[in-house]
Amino acid sequence: MNSSEPKIPQQYKITSLLHQNTYLVNGELKAWKGETTKVFSTISSTQEYKQTLLGTIPNLTENEANEVLNSALSAYDNGQGLWPTMKVETRIKCMEKFVEQMKTKRAEVVKLLMWEIGKNLPDSEKEFDRTVDYIYDTIEDYKKLDRDSAKFEKNDGVYAHIRRGPLGVVLCLGPYNYPLNETFTLLIPALIMGNTVIFKPAKHGVLLISPLLEAFQNSFPKGVVNIIYGRGRVLATPIMQSGKIDVLALIGNSKSANALQSQHPKGNRLRMVLGLEAKNPAIILPDADLDLAVNECITGSLSFNGQRCTALKVLYVHESIVDEFNKRFSEKVDALTFGNPWEDNVKLTPLPEVDKPAYIQNLIDDAKTKGANILNKKGGDTTENFIFPAVLYPVTKDMDVYKEEQFGPVVPVISFKDIKEPLNDMAESNYGQQVSLFGKNVNTLAPIIDSLVNLVCRVNLNSSCQRGPDVYPFTGRKDSAYSTLSVHDALRSFSIRTFVAAKDNDYNKTILNEILENKTSNFISTDYIL
């Protein structure tokens, strides 16, 4: 699958190593002279296969973890800091300054997205552009939120001026599969609402943050954004054990979330915004448009090699059409093109995790020993950095590929006779994010939809599962999520309703009117941001 001589366009070649030798703390890009960690790409840039060295990152210690914690605490200053008390309009200007500088780094970030995590060129460009759009959309939604709050209410003789205020210090940990976009869907709303942030990039997709460090440094007051590098266990553990983190914002695995949460000495104080794993199913009914279902399930199960929490990770196909579905689906899978991310029309790309091909092979072997077959001719073909997607059928509940979130290129197929079978499986599952439902008979679909909405948080009718558009709620039940992310919801997830109340009398009205006229308070304000 790898050509003997990689043909890398000049603009995507690794011409020099990126040594990230600073970390951001207290507004300073502080030099690190200690131990570093090499960052490799599983993509080869040589004739004989060999991982490509991309650069190095600091391997920071507990001392630096405490340093960035103190920086964020000082900037928040128990809610008295410059950032949490700043006018909304001024915070927005800081965010606008950041995104304008961010846009100048598009080419560098896109190149690193391809090399670090193997995301193809169109999807890497889309991730960057979508993130920029997300920031602008967040700014606009924050303006609307502020406009809606620019008033006084009166009930039972009491005036109230209600706004949303920050929560405090946020520890932000993003995922490797969307190291820019999903990380920023935590980071941006947390910041704009007045919180201070400690951010540790994911293990894969870490260097692509480097081009943005200066923009973070010069767009926000010192200590508001702090960026550290190293092992999560070494850095996040003491930060959580301090008990001084107010919000844990994490997109990743529920085991990691549980472990970090348990380190906090006052769990009742800890707010959590979590996007976790999922095992999203597709349900293909007998009257489904098979061509449509096959195409959507290809996209749903194998976009970015299935390395998405929203990926379709198990396909339930009615027994009356399963053979025909499997035939068409397997042919389409084998027609997918494997190659390096910058090559034209490439749909499957090298896997960023060195051990992922072996893990997927173990799932395939386990399924085969328990009665499953590989339906597609290329299924399981392996190179140094990839394993071709295997379509497995028939899959049963005792197989590892049924029980585990594979997060990679393997597609289990289960046939069903009664709709209660997939519905019961979903009810028993630890996860509850999304489902794709394929069919057209409204009398059949309607009651199924009515059940599914109580098992998951998004039902995709005749389409694959996905996160976007970003204005729609993104959340899940059970082990799949905690709190809700979207442009609208994230601003609320990283804030709390807080207000000033005053009894309706001349004494209080004189004071409030004077504050409003003289603009002496950033909180008590009826100014309107257009």
Long-range contacts (C-beta under 8 A, 24 or more apart in sequence): 1-338, 1-339, 1-381, 1-383, 1-386, 1-388, 2-44, 2-49, 2-383, 2-384, 2-385, 4-47, 5-47, 6-43, 6-44, 6-45, 6-46, 6-47, 6-340, 8-45, 8-340, 8-342, 9-342, 11-107, 11-111, 12-111, 12-114, 12-115, 12-342, 13-45, 14-45, 14-52, 14-54, 14-115, 17-53, 17-54, 17-55, 17-56, 18-54, 18-55, 18-112, 18-207, 18-210, 19-55, 19-56, 20-55, 20-56, 20-57, 20-58, 20-206, 20-207, 20-210, 20-229, 21-56, 21-58, 22-58, 22-213, 23-58, 23-60, 23-64, 23-68, 23-227, 23-228, 23-229, 24-213, 24-216, 24-217, 24-225, 24-226, 24-227, 24-228, 25-64, 25-67, 25-68, 25-71, 25-223, 25-226, 25-228, 26-67, 26-71, 26-74, 26-75, 26-222, 26-223, 26-226, 27-217, 27-221, 27-222, 27-223, 28-217, 28-222, 29-213, 29-214, 29-217, 32-58, 32-60, 34-58, 34-59, 34-60, 34-61, 35-59, 37-229, 37-230, 39-116, 39-206, 39-207, 41-115, 41-116, 41-118, 41-350, 41-352, 42-118, 42-350, 42-351, 42-352, 42-353, 42-354, 42-384, 42-385, 43-114, 43-115, 43-118, 43-340, 43-341, 43-350, 43-385, 44-384, 44-385, 49-383, 49-384, 49-385, 51-354, 52-115, 54-112, 54-115, 54-116, 54-207, 55-207, 57-206, 57-207, 57-229, 57-230, 58-228, 58-229, 58-230, 59-229, 59-230, 59-231, 60-228, 60-229, 60-230, 60-234, 60-235, 61-230, 61-234, 62-234, 62-235, 62-238, 64-228, 64-230, 64-235, 65-228, 65-234, 65-235, 65-236, 65-238, 65-239, 66-238, 66-239, 66-242, 68-198, 68-226, 68-228, 68-239, 69-169, 69-198, 69-238, 69-239, 69-242, 69-244, 69-245, 71-222, 71-223, 71-226, 72-169, 72-196, 72-197, 72-198, 72-223, 72-224, 72-226, 73-169, 73-196, 73-244, 74-223, 75-196, 75-221, 75-222, 75-223, 75-224, 76-166, 76-168, 76-169, 76-195, 76-196, 79-165, 79-166, 79-168, 81-196, 81-223, 82-221, 83-194, 83-196, 83-220, 83-221, 83-224, 84-165, 84-166, 84-194, 84-195, 84-196, 85-194, 85-522, 85-523, 86-194, 86-522, 87-522, 87-525, 88-142, 88-143, 88-146, 88-522, 88-529, 89-527, 89-529, 91-192, 91-194, 92-139, 92-142, 92-143, 92-192, 92-529, 94-219, 94-220, 94-221, 95-135, 95-138, 95-139, 95-188, 95-191, 95-192, 95-219, 96-139, 97-218, 97-219, 98-135, 98-215, 98-216, 98-219, 98-220, 99-132, 99-135, 99-136, 101-214, 101-215, 101-218, 101-219, 102-132, 102-135, 102-212, 102-215, 103-132, 105-211, 105-212, 105-215, 108-208, 108-211, 109-180, 109-208, 109-211, 109-212, 112-205, 112-207, 112-208, 112-210, 112-211, 113-179, 113-180, 113-205, 113-208, 114-340, 114-341, 114-342, 115-341, 116-179, 116-204, 116-205, 116-206, 116-207, 116-208, 116-352, 117-176, 117-177, 117-179, 117-204, 117-205, 117-352, 118-305, 118-341, 118-349, 118-350, 118-351, 118-352, 118-385, 119-304, 119-341, 119-349, 120-304, 120-341, 120-342, 120-346, 120-347, 120-349, 121-341, 121-342, 123-303, 123-304, 124-341, 127-178, 127-180, 127-181, 128-180, 130-181, 130-468, 130-470, 131-180, 131-181, 131-184, 133-470, 134-181, 134-184, 134-185, 134-188, 134-470, 134-487, 135-184, 135-188, 137-470, 137-471, 137-487, 138-188, 138-189, 138-192, 138-487, 138-490, 138-491, 139-192, 141-487, 141-488, 141-491, 142-192, 142-193, 142-491, 143-529, 143-530, 145-491, 146-529, 147-528, 147-529, 150-525, 150-526, 150-527, 150-528, 151-526, 152-512, 152-526, 154-504, 157-503, 157-504, 158-501, 158-502, 158-503, 158-504, 159-501, 159-502, 159-503, 159-504, 159-508, 159-509, 159-512, 160-499, 160-500, 160-501, 161-499, 161-500, 161-501, 161-523, 161-524, 162-497, 162-498, 162-499, 163-497, 163-498, 163-499, 163-523, 164-193, 164-491, 164-492, 164-495, 164-496, 164-497, 164-498, 165-193, 165-194, 165-495, 165-496, 165-497, 165-498, 165-523, 166-193, 166-194, 166-195, 166-494, 166-495, 166-496, 167-193, 167-195, 167-246, 167-247, 167-271, 167-494, 167-495, 167-496, 168-195, 168-196, 168-245, 168-246, 168-247, 169-195, 169-196, 169-197, 169-198, 169-244, 169-245, 169-246, 169-247, 170-195, 170-196, 170-197, 170-198, 170-245, 170-246, 170-247, 170-248, 170-249, 170-494, 171-197, 171-198, 171-200, 171-236, 171-239, 171-240, 171-245, 171-247, 171-248, 171-249, 171-250, 171-260, 172-197, 172-198, 172-199, 172-200, 172-249, 172-250, 173-199, 173-200, 173-202, 173-232, 173-236, 173-248, 173-249, 173-250, 173-251, 173-252, 173-256, 174-199, 174-201, 174-202, 174-251, 174-252, 175-202, 175-251, 175-252, 175-275, 175-309, 176-202, 176-203, 176-204, 176-205, 176-352, 177-304, 177-307, 177-308, 177-309, 178-251, 178-308, 179-204, 179-205, 179-206, 179-208, 179-209, 180-205, 180-208, 180-209, 182-251, 182-275, 183-251, 185-470, 185-485, 185-490, 186-249, 186-250, 186-251, 186-273, 186-485, 186-490, 187-249, 188-490, 189-490, 189-491, 189-493, 189-494, 190-247, 190-249, 190-494, 191-220, 191-224, 191-225, 192-491, 193-491, 193-494, 193-495, 194-495, 195-246, 195-247, 195-494, 196-223, 196-224, 196-225, 196-226, 197-224, 197-225, 197-226, 198-226, 198-228, 198-239, 198-245, 199-225, 199-226, 199-227, 199-228, 200-227, 200-228, 200-229, 200-230, 200-232, 200-235, 200-236, 201-227, 201-229, 202-252, 204-352, 204-353, 205-352, 232-256, 236-260, 236-263, 237-263, 240-264, 241-265, 243-269, 245-270, 246-270, 246-271, 247-271, 247-272, 247-273, 247-494, 248-272, 248-273, 248-274, 249-273, 249-274, 249-494, 250-274, 250-275, 251-275, 251-276, 251-309, 252-276, 253-277, 254-479, 257-482, 271-483, 272-482, 272-483, 273-482, 273-483, 273-485, 273-490, 273-493, 273-494, 274-481, 274-482, 274-483, 275-309, 275-474, 275-476, 275-481, 275-485, 276-309, 276-476, 276-479, 276-480, 276-481, 276-482, 277-309, 277-405, 277-407, 277-431, 277-479, 277-480, 278-309, 278-310, 278-313, 278-405, 278-431, 278-432, 278-433, 278-434, 278-476, 278-480, 279-313, 279-314, 279-405, 279-429, 279-430, 279-431, 280-310, 280-311, 280-312, 280-313, 280-314, 280-431, 280-433, 280-434, 280-435, 280-436, 280-456, 280-465, 281-312, 281-313, 281-314, 281-315, 281-316, 281-422, 281-425, 281-426, 281-435, 281-436, 282-312, 282-314, 282-315, 282-316, 282-435, 282-436, 282-437, 282-438, 282-464, 283-316, 283-419, 283-422, 283-435, 283-436, 283-437, 283-438, 283-448, 284-315, 284-316, 284-317, 284-318, 284-321, 284-325, 284-438, 284-439, 285-318, 285-419, 285-437, 285-438, 285-439, 285-441, 285-444, 285-445, 286-318, 286-320, 286-321, 286-439, 287-439, 287-440, 287-441, 287-444, 288-321, 288-438, 288-439, 288-440, 288-462, 289-438, 289-440, 289-462, 290-321, 290-324, 290-325, 290-328, 291-328, 292-438, 292-462, 293-325, 293-438, 293-462, 294-325, 294-328, 294-329, 294-332, 295-332, 296-436, 296-438, 296-462, 296-463, 296-464, 297-329, 297-411, 297-436, 297-464, 298-329, 298-332, 298-333, 298-336, 299-464, 300-436, 300-464, 300-465, 301-389, 301-411, 301-464, 302-333, 302-336, 302-347, 302-348, 302-389, 302-409, 302-411, 303-464, 304-349, 305-348, 305-349, 305-351, 305-389, 305-408, 305-409, 306-389, 306-406, 306-407, 306-408, 306-409, 306-410, 306-411, 307-351, 307-407, 307-408, 309-433, 309-480, 310-433, 310-434, 310-465, 310-466, 310-467, 311-407, 311-465, 312-411, 312-436, 312-464, 312-465, 313-405, 313-406, 313-412, 314-395, 314-402, 314-412, 314-413, 314-414, 315-411, 315-412, 315-413, 315-414, 316-414, 316-415, 316-416, 316-421, 316-422, 316-425, 317-413, 317-414, 317-415, 317-416, 318-415, 318-416, 318-417, 319-415, 319-416, 319-417, 322-393, 322-413, 322-415, 325-413, 326-375, 326-391, 326-393, 326-413, 329-375, 329-391, 329-411, 329-413, 330-375, 330-376, 330-377, 330-379, 330-391, 331-376, 333-376, 333-378, 333-379, 333-389, 333-391, 333-411, 334-376, 334-377, 334-378, 334-379, 336-389, 338-386, 338-388, 348-386, 348-388, 348-389, 348-409, 349-386, 350-385, 350-386, 351-385, 351-386, 351-387, 351-408, 351-409, 354-385, 356-387, 356-408, 357-382, 357-383, 357-385, 357-386, 357-387, 359-408, 360-387, 360-390, 360-406, 360-408, 360-409, 360-410, 361-387, 362-400, 363-399, 363-400, 363-401, 363-404, 363-406, 363-410, 364-390, 364-392, 364-401, 364-410, 366-399, 366-400, 366-401, 367-392, 367-395, 367-399, 367-400, 367-401, 367-412, 370-396, 370-398, 370-399, 371-396, 372-396, 372-399, 372-401, 372-412, 375-413, 397-425, 405-431, 419-448, 423-448, 423-451, 423-452, 423-455, 426-452, 426-455, 426-456, 427-455, 429-478, 430-478, 430-479, 431-476, 431-477, 431-478, 431-479, 431-480, 432-456, 432-457, 432-476, 432-477, 432-478, 432-480, 433-457, 433-458, 433-465, 433-475, 433-476, 433-477, 433-480, 433-481, 434-458, 434-459, 434-460, 434-465, 434-476, 435-459, 435-460, 435-465, 436-460, 436-462, 436-463, 436-464, 436-465, 437-461, 437-462, 438-462, 457-481, 500-524
